Amino acid sequence: MKKLKISHLVAVFFCSAILMFSSNAKAQYRTGAGLLIDFGDGATLVGPHIKHFFSANNAVEGAVLFNNNFTSIQALYQYHQGISGAEGLQWYLGAGPAFSFANSNSDISLVGTLGLDYKITNAPLALSFDWRPRMEFYDGGSDFLPGRFGLGFRFVFK
């Protein structure tokens, strides 16, 4: 069962890597920073995050998220693609690691992401909503959290 879950996340990563070379779209913005809310299965996490496009379709998103005595640091690669006829709206797909610390415990997770990013026309603001399934690995086992979502609010720097 665990191998099946990990293989799905690996497949998502390889699909995004293949897609990375398939388009020449122009990035809507270069860098945006703001607030991310990660919610769903388990605790709700809130904290600062930043998204930076290093090419038209390729971005990295970093976040430091908090809840009570819990901290999560994550870095996700994301492949972006524009949606025809919807100015400012892109879909994205990606994955990356998350490192979590709570009291004297720590774990590592593999986080997938599939969502929408909207850059508001004529305003320095971007919004995102995504599905963030997470595979956690910790001392003594692992856990799959399919019902995680993210809501991001960013101020855009050109």
N, C-alpha and C positions, 0 to 999 in steps of 0.2 A: 504494500500500500504506500509506504513512504517513497519507494523508488518511482512509483507512478506520479506522485505529486512533484517530485524534484524534476522528473523528465518533462513535465508540462512547463515548468519555469525555464528550463534549459531551452526548450523549443521556442518559447516566447523571445528569449534573448537572441537566438540564432536568426529568427525571422526579422527582428529589428535590425540586426547587423546587416542582413542581406538588403533590406529596404533602404538602409542608410546611403547606398550608392545609386539609388534609382531616380532621383529627382534633382532639379536645379532651381527650386523655388527660392524666393528671397525671404530672409528672416524678417519678421515683423518688428522685432526689437532686438537689441544686443544683450542687455542685462536688466533684470527686474528683481527687486527685493521687497519683502513684506512679511505677511503672517500666513502660516499654514495651520489648518485644523485637520487632524487625522483622527477619524472616529469610526465606530462600528463595533465589531467583536472586540471585547476587552475595554480597556480604558480609553477615554478621549484625551488626545495629546495636542498641545498647542505650543507654537513657538515660531521663531524667525526662520525664514527660508530665502534662498536666492536661486534664480535660474539664469544661466548664461548660455547663449548660443555661440558655439565656436565655428559654426558654418550655418548655411541656410536651413538645413533640416536637422541638425544635431545639436543637442543641448545637454547640459548637466544641471541637476538640481540638487542643492544641499540644504539640509534642515537640521536644526537642533530643537527637539521637541520635549516638552515637560508635562508631568502630571504628578502632584504630590512629591514623593521621594523617588520618582522614576524619571530617567533622562534617556533619550534615544537620539543618536547621531546617525544620519543617513545621507548617502550620496547615490543618486540615480542617473543613469544615462537615459536620454529620451530621444527617440526619432520622431520628428514632427512633419506633418504633411498638411497643406492647405485644403480646405473644402471648397470646391468649385461653387461659385455663386453666393458664398457667404463671406464677405469681406471681414477680415480680422479674426476669423474662426479657423482653428487648426485642430486636428486630432493628433494624438501622440501615443506611443507605445515604448515601454522601456523596462529596465530592471536595475537593481543594484543592492549593495549591502547596507545593513543597519546594525549598529552596535548599541545595545541597551544596558543600562546600569540601574539597579534598584537595591538600596541598602547594601548588603554584602554580596549580592548576586549580579551576574552579568550574562548576556547571551548575544548571539549573532543571528541575524535573520537575512533571508533573501526576499526582497520586496519587488514585486512586479507592479507595473502601472499601465493603465489604459484609460485615456481621458480626452477632455477637450480643453483647449486654451483659447481664450478670447481677449484680444487686444482692442480696447475701446478706441474707436476712430476719433482723432483730434483730442485725445486726453492721454495723459501719461499713466494709464492704469491698465492692468491685465488681470483677468480672473481665470481660475482653472477649477475643474471638477474632475476627479478621477476615481477609478476603482483600484485599490491597492492590496491585492491578496498578499499574504505574508507567510513564509515558512520559517518558523523559529527553531533554532537549535540551541539547547541548553544542557547543562550537566544532568545526565540521567534521561534524556529523551529529546523529543521534538514535538512540534504542534503546528498545525496548519490553520490559519485564520483567513477564510475566504471572504468574509464580510467586512472588509476595511475600506474606507473611502477617504478621500482628501478634498479639501476645499481651500484654495489659495487665493490670496489677495496681494497684488504686487504693485509697487510704484515702478514705472519703467524708466530706465536711463538709456538714452539713445547711443 
